[in-house]
Amino acid sequence: MRIEIVNNAEGFSEEKLAGLNEFIEKLSNAILSDEYAAPQVTRTLKDAYATLTFVTPEEIREVNNEQRDIDKETDCLSFPMMELEDGSFVALPDSGDFETDEDGNQVLCYGDILINPFACEVQAESYGHSFEREAMFLIAHSLLHLLGYDHIDPTDEKVMIDRQKRLMKALDLAFDDEIKDIYEMDNHRDLIQSEGLIPAGTFCEHCGTVALLGRPNVGKSTLLNYITGMKIAIVSHKPQTTRTNIRTIYNTEDTQIIFTDTPGIHKPTSKMGEFMVDRSYKAALGADVVVLIADGRFSEPGAVEKRLMDLLKESDKKVILVINKYDEAGQEKLLPLTQKYSEIYNFEDIVPISAKTGKNVDLLLSVITKMLPSGPRLYDSEYMTDQTERVIAAELIREQVLHYTDQEIPHGTAVIINEFKEKNDDGEITSGEDRTMAVIKADIICNRDSHKAIIIGRDGQMIKRIGTASRRNIERLLDCKVYLDLYVKVRNDWQNNDAMLGSTGLSKDIDE
């Protein structure tokens, strides 16, 4: 199958789009296999084509309005021209389905694919992988739709996921178990517009991504929670509380800043630790601006900060130094500390703050804003985070485990949400504004039987405290009643188990 490419994505990097050509050629060859289409179809594919058009956010929203009566910006759209089901013709094409090309040959058009590369770029960074991998996932996904595959029914979904995995493997861009999570999200991570809010794609004076780097427990999550005014990232005095990149969106009328809260940089001792550090570095490399957060109570840069500054020199990134907790150390220590940092790295600016009280956070936002380029808004203004309610609920539970077990449990727990059902007053399953209750069942994973005993506590008192505190926080998040059922399970050395890391949302990406 030929894939005819048209670029209407004005303002997007031509170089990035050109980098997809080799993958697209591989994809068009791979789809000829009978793994994806019946023999009757593969024969026609040799003389068939599909159009692939890269479009702006405004254009894809316009098409959604016209064709689907939905005012929404999506990352991709596909419009089949032929009637197929699971790679087979429902009705064989007749003479009226064929077109005549410039050379007088009869050719068949299977359909049209629209890709929004602006949304694709945001999603790639959010998931911590390359633009090429994200774009080719969407293109392969859309191409399967043209061949009659779907994922609405669970059985159909299983078939389509299997085909998608095979295609990505053929491109050397395999997602492995990540694909299932993508299908479970609402319409491939759509960027949904709410009426009256500033939609994605709207031009603003300052728009870009900012990565927060620093050692564990330096205050990155506290800073983001202060900026948004809601608990998105969990906070604990224990190190390495944040395990994956959490994106938080700050909006004003003319500015959009996409913050990425990264796991604290540390020396990894497990596969989980490798994943955390790997994600932090990738976030820095993909950001427009890097904010290096240092602890103002320390008298000089530590080994972690020095290593980060060495890496940032190699990337040639714009870097702001933020001295957090400087108020706890005293104003007189601030100048000597900033001088020591300035001797190592040429920072764009240095801003002392208190993430806990919010002191000078407005100044920091002002400094960041001035360093960001103009461009289209990447998210609708209603968006505050890329984390789903399900993910945040799991983190709120883990926060209470860390809080109540204190020093008794090392950094060795995880939370897996097994059930997340929303109900209305009549007990019927619903979603969104109609819900009045959420039923959540979750597993707390720990390393040892002794840890399980501590989490449960004498007569179950500890797990009751964890459950009560978690439920209250989740109710504030969801704005409805919550029924929370917690189970504690032992999985020895789960931090080095690939399957367990995948089920908890932690898995190191294949090297780009």
N, C-alpha and C positions, 0 to 999 in steps of 0.2 A: 504493500500500500504506500502510495506517495503521500507525503504530508506537505502541503503547500503552506508556506509561512508568510504571514503579512504582519508588519509591525506598525500598529497605530498607537502604541503606548508612548505618546509624546512626553519627553522629559525623563524617561527611564534610560538607564545606561545601555547604549548600543552594544558595548563590549560584553556586558553580562548576557544579553540576549544572544549574541553571536556565539558565546561559549556553550550554548545549548545545542547548536547545530549537529555536532557529532553524536550526542545522545539521541537526538530526534531521529537521525538516520538509523542508528542501531534499533530504536524502538520500531520504526516502520518495517525493518527486516524481521524483527522478533515476532511481530504480530502475524506474520505469514504462517507461523507454525500451527499445526492442527491442535496444539494445546489450547488455543484460544478460539478457534473457529472450525466449524465443520468443513469437510472437503468441498462441499458445494460453495461455501463462502470463500475459502482460501483460493479457489480457482479464480474467482472474480476479483479478489484483492490484488492480484498481480497487475490488473489493469484498472485499478480503482484509486481514488484519492479522498483525502479529507482536508479541510482547510483549518489551519491553526492561526488565530489572530490574537496578537497581544494588544490589549486595550487599556485605556485609562480607567480609574475608579468611576469617573463620571459616566463613561460610556457603558460600562457593565451594569451600572445602576439603571441607566436609561433602558437598556435591553431587558432587564428584569421587570421594569415597569411596563414596557410594551408587550412583552411576550408572556409574562407570568403574573402580571398585575400585582407585583410585589415591589415595594419601595425599599430596595435592599442592595448593598454592595456585597458581592460574593467574590471568592477567589477564582472560580472557574464556572463555566456554563458549557453544556454540550447539547447539540440539536441534531438528533439522528435523522437522516433522510430516508433510510430503509427500515422496514419492520423486521427486527430480529429478536430472538430470545435465546439467551445463553450461547451466543455464537452461531446460531442457526437461523436461516430464513423462516419467518412465519409464512410469508408469501413470496414465492420466487419472483425476482425482478422481470418485468417484461420490457418490450422495446421502448415504451414510453419513459422508463426510468433511466435510460442511458442518455448521455450527452455526446456530442461530437466535438472532439478537440480540434486544434488548429491544423493537424495533419489529416483530419477526416476519420480518425479512429473513434470507435465507440468506447466510452469510459463511463464508469459508475461513481457517483459521489456518495460516500457513506454519511457525510454530515459535516457540521461545523463545530469547532471548539473555540471558546473564548477564554483567555487566561489574563488575569489581572496581576501583572508582575509586582506592582506596588504592595499589594496584600501578600503576595508570595514572599517577598523580601522580609516583611515583618514577621511572618510565620516561621520562616527559616531561622531567623535569629532567636525567636521565642523558643523553638524546639531544639536549638543548639546544633543545627546541622547546616549544610551548605545551601546556597540559593539553587544550585543545579539540582540537588536531590529533591528539594521541595517542589521546584517547577516540574521536574520530570515525573514526580509522583502525581501531580495534578493532571499533567498531559496524558500519562498512561491511564489514570483513573477515568478521564473523559473519553479516551479512545475505547475503553471497555464498555462505557455506556453506549457508544455508537454501535458496538457489536451486540447490544441487547442484554448486557449484564446489569444487575441492579442489586441494591442492598437494603431494600425496605423490609422484606420478609427475612427472618433470621436464617432460613435455609439458603436463600439467594445471597445473603450477605456472606455466608461462609464460603460459597463458591467464588464470589467476586474477590474476597480477600485472598484466597488461594491464587487466583489468576494474577492479582496485583503483585503478590510476593514474587511470583515467577518472573514477571516482567522486570521488576526492580533488580532482581538477581541477575537477569540477563544484561542489565545496564551497569552491573557492578555498583549498584546504589541500594543494596538491600536494606530494608527497615527492620527485618525480623519481626519480633512481637509488637513493635510500636504501631503497626498498621491497625490492629484491632481497636486501639484507643482512638485513632483518628476517625474511624467509621462511627464510633459511638457518640461523637460530638455532633452538634446540631448542624447538619448540612455542610460538612467539611470546613468547620471553623469559620462560618460566615461572620462578616462584620455587619451587625444589624443596626439599622438606623431607627431611632425613636423620634417621633414627631416633635418638632420644636427645638431639637438639639442640632448642634453643628455636625454635619455628616462627614464621614471620611472622604478624602479627596478634595475637600474645600481648602483653598490656598490659605496659608497663614505665614506670618512674618518669620516665625522661628519654629522649626520642627525637627526633631532628631532623637537619637538614642543616647542614653548615658549609662555607663556601667559603673557600679559601685564596687570597689575592690578594697580589701583590707584583711587583717588577721581575724580569726574567730572572735566573736563577742566584742567587736569594736564599736557596734552601734548602727550598723547598716540597716537592719530591719526596723529598729526604733525610729530612725530618720524617715524611712518610707511610710511607716504608720502615722507619723506626725504630719507628713505632707498630705496624705490622703484623708486624714481624719477618721480612719477606720482601721480595724485590725485585719491586715491582709497577710503580713508576715509574722510568724510567731516569734516571741521574744523570751529569752531565758538567760540567766547568768551563766549557764553551761556553754562551753565552746561548741562550735560547729552545729548550732541549732538549725540554721538554714542549710538544706541539703541539695537544692536545685535552684536554678535561676528563676526568680519570681519577677514578672514584669508588672510595673505599676505605672499608670498613665496620669500625668498631671496636665490639666487643661485650663487655659484662659481664653479670652476672646481671640487673641492673635498668636497664641503659643501652645504647642503641644510637646511635652517632654516625656519620653518613654524611658523610665528608669528600669534597670535590671539589677535586682538584689542578688548577689552571687554568694555561694558558700564561702566561708572564711578560708583563706589560703593557709594550708598547713602541710606537713609532711604526711602523705597518705600511707596508711598501714593496712589497707584492705581495698577490695575492688570498689566498694562504696566510696572510700576516700579518693581513689583515683578518679572516679566519676565526678565528684564534687570539684576537685581542683581543675579537671579538664574543662568543665562547664565554665568555671570562672575565667580561665584564659581565653576561651572562645568568645565569651561575652565582651571582654576587653578589646579583642581584635576586631569585632564587628561594630563597635560603638563609634559614634561621632565624637563623644567626649568621655574621658575616664575621670572619675572622682576617686582619688586615693584617700581613704579615711584612716587617720592615725589616732592613737590614744594619747591625749594631751597630758596624761598622768605620767607617761614615760619620759625620761630625761633626754633620750636620743633615739634615732631610728634603730629598730631591731633587725635581726637577720631576715625576717619575713618581709619587712618594708624595703630593705636594700635589694632583696631578690626581685621584688615586684618592680622597683624602679629600673633595675637592669633590663628586665623584660620589656618594660614600656619604652625604654630607649631604642630597643630593636624595632619596635612597631611604629615609632615616630608619631605617637598619638598626642592630642591635646589633653593635658592633665591638670586638674585642679587638686591642690592639697587641702584637705579638710582636717582640721585639728578638733576632734570631738572630746568632750569632757574636760575642756581646758579650764572651765570654771571650777572644777573640783580640785585641780592642781594649783590654781592661783595664777593671776595675770602676770606676775613677775617671771614665771617659767616659760611663758609663751614665746617671747622674742628669741631666747637662746635655742629653743627647740626648732623654730621655723628656720633659723639661720643654718642649723645642722642639716636640715632637709634640703635647703636651697643649695648647699655646697655639693649635693649629690645629683640633683635633678633641676632642670630649668622649668619650673611650673608656670602655667599661664596665670595663675592667681593662687593665693593662699587665704582660706577663710576659716577662722575659729568659730565653732558652733557648740551648742548643747542640744543634741538630738532629743534628749529627755524633756527639756523645758521649751524647746523651739527657739532659743536665743540665736539670732543671726541666720536662721534658716531662710527667711525672706531674702536676705542678702545673698546667700548661696544660690537661690533660685534665679535671682537677677543676674548673677555672674554667669551661670550656665546658659541662660536664655540668650545672652549677647553672643555666645560662642556657637550657637546653632544656626544652620543655614535656613533660608526660606524654602518653602515647598508645600506639597499637598499634605493635609492632615492624614495621618496613617490610621487613626481609629476615630470612630464617632465620639463626640464629646461626653457621652454617657459612660464610656468605658473607663474603669478604674484599675482593672487588672485582667491578665489573661488567665488567671486561675479560676477554675470552675468552683461552684459551691461545694461540690463533692470533695475536691482536693483541699479547699480551705477547711472544711469540716474535719477532715482527717488530721490536718496540721493542728487545729485547735485542740483535738483530743491528745495529740502527742505533746503539745505544750503543757497540758495538765499532768501528764505522766512525768515529764521532766521536773515540773514544779513540786509535786507532792512526794516524789521518791528522792528528791534532792541528791545527795552524794551516794545513796545506796545503789542506784542503778547507773552504770556507766552509759556512754553514748551508744547504746545497743538496742534501742527499741524502734519499732516502726508501726504504723497504723494502716490497715487495709480496710476500705469501705466495701462490704459485701452486698449491702442493700441500701438504696436511697430512694424511698417511695414518698411521693407527695399526695396528700388527700385533702378533700374539702369537707365541709360540715356533714355531708351525707355519707361520708366514708368512701366516696368514689375516688379513684386515682385521677389526679389532675396535675397541673403544673403552673408555675408562674403566679400571677396575682390571685388566682382562685384558691390556692392552697391555704389551708388553715392548720395543717399538721404535716410534719415530715417524720417518717419512720426510718431510722438509720440503724443498721447493724454493722458492727465493725470488729475486727480482730486487732488486738495489741500483740505484736510479735516481739519476743525477747529471746535471748541467747541460751539461758539456763533455767533449770527447774527452780533454783534458789531465787532467781529474779522474778519468776512467775509468782512465787510465794509472797515476795515483798509487794508486788503490784496488787495482788488480791488482798493481802493484809489479814490480820486476825479477824475471823468471823466475817470476812468480806468487807471490812470497813474502809480499806484503802481504795478499792475499786469503786465503792459507792461515792467516796469523795471525788475521785477523778471523774466519774460519770456525771455527778451533779454539777460540778464546775464546768465541764465540757458542754453539757446540755445548755446551761445558761448562756454561754458564749455563742453557741450555734444558734440558739433562739434569737439572739440579737442580730446575728448575721442574716438569718432567713426571715426574720420578722413574722414568726409563727411558732406554735407549740411544736416541741420536738420530743419524740419517743426514742430514747437512745439505749441500745442494747450492746454491751461490750463483752467480748470474750478474750481471754488471755491464752496465747499459744506459744509453745517453745519450738524454735527452729534453730538448732545449733549452727553457729557460724553463718547465719543468714547473710551477713554483710559480704561474704565471698561467694555466695550462691547466685549464679546468673538468673535462674528462674525466679528466685525470691526478690532479687533486685528489680527485675522487670515488673513483677506484680506490685511492688511498692512505688513504681514510677522512677526507679533509679537504675540506669544502665548506661554504660559508657558508649558513646557513639563510635562507629568505625571511623578510623582516621580519614580525614578529607583527602 
